[in-house]
Amino acid sequence: MKFELGRCLLQERLMERGMSREALAGALLYKPERLADYMENKRLMPLKTAISIADTVGCAVNELYELIPVLKGEHKDV
């Protein structure tokens, strides 16, 4: 099955774990603004970044975004 990425769920994952954006940024040596861009859907996380974030937060990579199933015959040209 194919999926499209919906909105970023990083803020929800951080809230569930009682972790701040600043703490995550510090742990990964990222700027908090970079994480804010992901949370506000201004940028998509590269896979390498998503893996690092998921590992640090303690979730699966596929829990960082809403996954929207693409029904057979439906597709968006990119």
C-alpha distances in whole Angstrom, upper triangle without the diagonal:
4,7,10,13,16,19,20,21,23,26,25,25,28,30,28,30,33,33,34,32,35,35,32,33,36,34,32,35,33,35,34,33,30,29,30,28,25,25,27,24,26,24,21,21,21,19,23,24,21,21,25,25,23,25,28,27,26,22,19,17,14,17,18,16,15,11,10,7,7,8,8,12,12,12,15,17,18
4,7,10,13,16,18,19,22,25,24,24,27,29,28,29,32,31,32,30,33,34,30,31,34,33,30,33,31,32,31,31,28,26,27,25,22,23,24,20,23,21,18,19,18,17,21,22,19,20,24,23,21,24,27,26,25,21,18,16,13,16,17,14,13,9,8,6,5,8,9,11,10,9,11,14,14
4,7,9,13,14,16,18,21,20,20,24,25,25,26,29,28,29,27,30,30,27,28,31,30,28,30,28,29,28,27,25,23,24,22,19,19,20,17,19,18,15,16,16,15,19,19,17,18,22,21,19,22,24,23,23,19,16,14,11,13,14,11,9,6,5,4,5,9,11,13,11,10,11,13,14
4,6,10,12,14,17,19,19,20,22,24,24,26,28,27,27,25,28,29,26,26,30,29,26,29,26,27,26,25,22,21,21,19,16,17,17,14,16,15,12,14,15,15,18,18,16,18,21,20,19,22,24,23,23,19,17,14,12,13,13,10,8,6,5,6,7,10,13,14,11,9,9,12,11
4,7,8,11,13,16,16,16,19,21,21,23,25,24,23,21,25,25,22,23,26,25,23,25,23,23,22,21,19,17,17,15,12,13,14,10,13,12,9,11,12,13,16,16,13,16,18,17,16,20,21,20,20,17,15,12,10,11,10,6,6,5,6,9,10,14,16,18,15,13,12,14,13
4,7,9,12,14,14,15,18,19,19,22,23,22,22,20,24,25,22,23,26,26,24,26,23,23,22,20,18,17,16,15,12,11,12,9,12,12,10,12,15,15,19,17,15,18,20,18,17,21,22,20,21,17,16,14,11,11,10,6,5,6,6,10,12,15,18,19,16,14,14,16,15
4,6,9,11,11,13,15,16,17,19,20,20,19,17,20,22,19,20,23,23,22,24,21,21,18,17,16,14,13,12,9,8,8,6,10,11,10,11,15,16,18,16,14,17,19,16,16,20,20,18,19,16,16,14,12,11,9,6,6,8,10,13,15,19,22,23,19,18,17,19,18
4,6,8,9,10,12,13,15,16,18,16,16,14,17,18,15,16,20,20,18,20,17,17,15,15,13,10,10,10,7,6,7,6,10,10,8,9,13,13,16,13,11,14,15,12,12,16,16,14,16,14,13,11,10,9,6,4,6,10,12,16,18,21,24,25,22,21,19,21,19
4,6,5,6,9,10,11,13,14,14,14,13,16,17,14,16,19,19,18,20,18,18,16,16,15,12,12,12,9,7,10,10,13,13,12,12,15,15,17,14,11,14,15,12,11,15,15,12,13,11,12,11,10,7,5,5,7,10,13,16,19,22,26,27,24,23,22,24,23
4,5,5,6,9,10,11,12,11,11,9,13,13,10,12,15,15,14,17,15,15,13,14,12,9,9,11,8,6,10,10,13,13,12,10,14,14,15,12,10,12,12,9,9,12,12,9,11,10,11,10,11,8,5,7,10,13,16,20,22,26,29,30,27,26,25,26,24
4,6,5,6,9,10,10,9,9,8,12,12,11,13,16,16,16,18,16,15,12,13,13,9,9,11,9,6,9,11,14,14,14,14,17,18,19,15,13,16,15,12,12,15,14,11,13,12,14,14,14,11,9,10,12,16,18,22,25,28,31,33,30,28,27,29,27
4,5,5,6,9,10,10,11,11,15,15,13,16,18,18,18,21,19,19,16,17,17,13,13,15,12,9,12,14,17,17,16,16,19,19,20,17,15,17,17,13,12,15,14,11,13,11,13,14,13,10,9,10,11,15,17,21,24,27,30,32,29,28,27,30,28
4,5,5,6,9,9,10,10,14,13,11,14,17,15,16,19,17,18,16,17,17,13,14,16,13,11,14,15,18,18,16,15,18,17,18,15,13,14,14,10,9,12,11,7,9,8,10,11,11,8,7,10,12,15,18,21,24,27,30,33,30,29,28,30,29
4,5,5,6,5,6,7,11,10,8,12,14,13,14,17,15,16,13,15,15,11,12,15,13,11,14,16,18,18,17,16,19,18,19,16,14,15,14,10,10,12,10,7,10,10,13,13,15,11,10,13,15,18,21,25,28,31,34,36,33,32,31,33,31
4,5,5,6,8,9,13,12,12,15,17,16,18,20,19,19,16,18,18,14,14,17,15,12,15,17,20,20,20,19,22,22,22,19,17,19,18,14,14,16,14,10,12,12,15,16,17,13,13,15,16,20,22,26,29,32,35,37,34,33,32,34,33
4,6,8,10,12,15,14,13,17,18,17,19,22,21,21,19,21,20,17,17,20,17,15,18,19,22,22,21,20,23,22,22,20,17,18,18,14,13,15,13,10,10,10,14,15,16,12,12,15,16,19,22,25,28,31,34,36,34,33,33,35,33
4,5,9,11,14,11,11,15,16,14,16,19,19,20,17,20,20,16,17,20,18,16,19,21,23,23,22,20,22,22,21,19,17,17,16,13,12,13,11,7,8,10,13,15,17,13,13,16,18,21,24,27,30,33,36,39,36,35,35,37,35
4,7,10,12,10,11,14,15,14,17,19,19,19,16,19,20,16,17,20,19,16,19,21,24,24,23,21,24,24,23,20,19,20,18,15,15,15,13,10,12,13,17,18,20,16,16,19,20,24,27,30,33,36,39,41,38,37,37,39,37
4,7,8,6,7,10,11,11,13,15,15,15,13,16,16,13,14,17,16,14,17,19,21,21,21,19,21,21,21,18,16,17,15,12,13,13,10,8,11,13,16,17,19,16,15,18,20,23,26,29,32,36,39,41,38,36,35,37,35
4,5,5,6,9,10,11,13,14,13,13,10,13,14,11,11,15,14,12,15,18,19,19,20,18,21,21,21,17,17,18,16,13,14,15,12,10,14,15,18,18,20,17,15,18,20,24,27,30,33,36,39,41,38,36,35,36,34
4,5,5,6,9,10,11,12,10,10,6,9,10,7,8,11,11,10,12,15,16,16,16,15,18,19,18,15,14,16,14,11,13,15,12,10,14,15,18,17,19,17,14,16,19,22,25,29,31,34,37,39,36,34,32,33,31
4,5,5,6,9,10,10,9,8,6,9,11,9,10,13,14,13,15,18,18,18,19,17,19,21,20,16,16,18,15,13,15,16,13,13,16,18,20,20,22,20,17,20,23,26,29,32,34,38,41,42,39,37,35,36,33
4,5,5,6,9,10,10,10,9,12,13,11,13,16,16,15,18,20,21,20,20,18,20,21,19,16,16,17,14,12,14,14,10,10,14,16,19,19,21,19,17,20,23,26,29,32,35,38,41,43,40,38,37,38,35
4,5,5,6,8,8,9,8,12,11,9,11,14,13,13,16,17,18,17,17,14,16,17,15,12,12,13,10,8,10,11,7,8,11,13,16,15,18,16,14,17,20,23,26,29,32,35,38,40,37,35,33,34,31
4,6,5,6,5,6,5,9,8,7,10,12,12,13,15,17,17,16,16,14,16,17,15,12,13,14,11,9,13,13,10,11,15,16,18,17,20,18,16,18,22,24,27,30,33,36,39,40,37,35,33,34,31
4,5,5,6,8,8,12,12,11,13,16,16,16,19,21,21,19,20,17,18,19,17,14,16,16,13,12,15,14,11,12,16,18,20,20,23,21,19,22,25,28,31,34,36,40,42,44,41,38,37,37,34
4,6,8,10,11,14,13,12,15,17,17,17,20,21,22,20,20,17,18,18,15,13,14,14,10,9,12,11,8,10,13,15,18,17,21,19,17,21,24,26,30,33,35,38,41,43,40,38,36,37,34
4,5,9,10,13,11,10,14,15,14,16,19,20,20,17,17,14,14,15,12,9,11,11,8,8,11,10,8,11,13,15,17,16,19,18,16,19,23,25,28,31,33,36,38,40,37,35,34,34,31
4,7,9,12,11,11,14,16,15,17,20,20,20,18,18,15,16,17,14,11,14,15,11,11,15,14,12,14,17,19,20,19,22,22,19,22,25,27,31,33,35,39,41,42,40,37,35,35,32
4,6,8,7,8,11,12,12,14,16,17,16,14,15,12,13,15,13,10,12,14,11,10,14,15,12,14,17,19,20,18,21,20,17,19,23,25,28,31,33,36,38,40,37,34,32,32,29
4,5,5,7,9,10,12,13,15,16,15,14,15,14,15,18,16,13,15,17,14,13,17,18,15,16,20,21,22,20,23,22,18,20,24,26,29,32,33,37,40,40,37,35,32,32,29
4,5,5,6,9,10,10,12,14,14,13,15,14,16,18,17,14,15,17,15,13,16,17,15,15,19,19,21,19,21,20,17,18,22,24,27,30,32,36,39,40,36,34,32,32,29
4,5,5,6,9,10,10,12,11,11,13,13,16,18,18,14,16,19,17,15,18,20,18,17,21,21,23,20,22,21,17,18,21,24,26,30,31,35,37,38,35,32,30,30,27
4,5,5,7,9,10,11,10,9,10,10,12,15,14,11,12,15,14,12,15,17,16,16,19,19,20,18,19,19,15,16,19,22,24,27,29,32,35,35,32,30,27,27,24
4,5,5,6,9,10,10,9,10,9,12,14,14,10,11,14,12,10,13,15,13,13,16,16,17,15,17,16,12,13,17,19,22,25,27,31,33,34,31,29,27,27,24
4,5,5,6,8,8,9,11,11,14,17,17,14,14,17,16,13,16,18,16,15,19,18,20,18,19,17,13,14,17,20,22,26,27,31,34,34,31,29,27,27,25
4,6,5,6,5,6,8,9,12,15,16,13,13,17,16,14,16,19,18,17,20,20,20,17,18,17,14,14,16,19,21,24,25,29,31,32,29,26,24,24,21
4,5,5,6,5,6,6,10,12,14,11,10,14,14,11,13,16,16,15,18,16,16,14,14,14,10,10,13,15,18,21,22,26,29,30,26,24,22,23,20
4,5,8,8,9,10,13,15,17,13,12,16,15,12,14,17,16,14,17,16,16,14,15,13,10,10,12,15,17,21,23,26,29,30,27,25,23,24,22
4,6,8,10,12,15,18,19,16,15,19,19,16,17,21,20,18,21,19,20,18,17,16,13,12,13,16,18,22,23,26,29,30,26,24,22,23,21
4,5,7,9,13,15,17,15,14,17,18,16,17,20,20,19,21,19,19,16,16,15,12,10,11,14,15,19,20,23,26,27,23,21,18,20,17
4,7,10,13,16,18,15,15,19,19,17,19,22,22,21,23,22,21,19,18,18,15,13,15,17,18,22,22,26,28,28,25,22,19,20,17
4,6,9,12,14,12,12,16,16,15,17,20,20,19,22,20,19,16,16,17,13,12,15,16,18,21,21,25,27,27,24,21,19,19,16
4,6,9,11,10,9,13,14,13,14,17,18,17,19,18,16,13,13,14,11,10,12,13,15,18,19,22,25,25,22,19,17,18,15
4,6,8,6,6,9,10,9,11,14,15,15,17,15,14,10,12,13,9,10,13,14,17,19,20,24,26,27,24,22,20,20,17
4,6,5,6,9,10,11,12,14,15,16,18,16,15,11,13,15,12,12,15,16,18,20,21,25,26,27,25,22,20,20,17
4,5,5,6,9,10,10,12,14,15,16,14,12,9,11,13,11,12,15,15,18,19,20,24,25,27,25,22,21,21,18
4,6,5,6,9,10,11,13,14,15,15,13,10,13,15,13,15,18,18,21,23,24,28,29,30,28,26,25,25,22
4,5,5,6,8,10,11,12,14,13,13,10,13,14,11,13,17,18,21,23,25,28,30,31,29,26,25,25,22
4,5,5,6,8,10,10,12,10,9,6,9,10,8,10,13,14,18,20,22,25,27,29,27,24,23,24,21
4,6,5,6,9,10,10,9,8,6,10,11,10,12,16,16,20,21,23,27,29,31,29,26,26,26,24
4,6,5,6,9,10,10,10,9,13,13,11,15,18,19,23,25,27,30,32,34,32,30,29,29,27
4,5,5,6,8,9,9,8,11,11,9,12,16,17,21,23,26,29,31,33,31,29,28,29,26
4,5,5,6,5,6,5,9,8,7,11,14,16,19,21,24,27,30,32,30,28,27,29,26
4,6,5,6,8,8,12,11,11,15,18,19,23,25,27,30,32,35,33,31,31,32,29
4,6,8,10,11,14,13,12,16,19,21,25,27,30,33,35,37,35,33,32,34,31
4,6,9,10,13,11,10,14,17,19,22,25,28,31,34,36,33,32,31,33,31
4,7,9,12,10,11,15,17,19,22,24,27,30,33,35,33,32,32,33,32
4,7,8,7,8,11,14,15,19,21,24,27,29,32,30,29,29,30,29
4,5,5,7,10,12,13,16,18,21,24,26,29,27,26,26,28,26
4,5,6,8,11,11,15,17,19,22,24,27,25,23,23,25,23
4,5,6,8,8,11,13,16,19,21,24,22,20,21,22,21
4,6,7,9,12,14,18,21,23,26,24,23,23,25,23
4,7,9,13,16,18,22,24,26,24,22,22,23,22
4,6,9,12,15,18,21,23,20,19,18,20,19
4,6,10,13,16,19,21,18,17,17,20,19
4,6,9,12,15,18,15,14,15,18,17
4,6,9,13,15,12,12,12,16,16
4,6,9,12,10,10,12,15,16
4,6,8,6,7,9,12,14
4,6,5,8,11,14,17
4,6,8,12,14,17
4,7,10,12,16
4,7,10,13
4,7,9
4,6
4
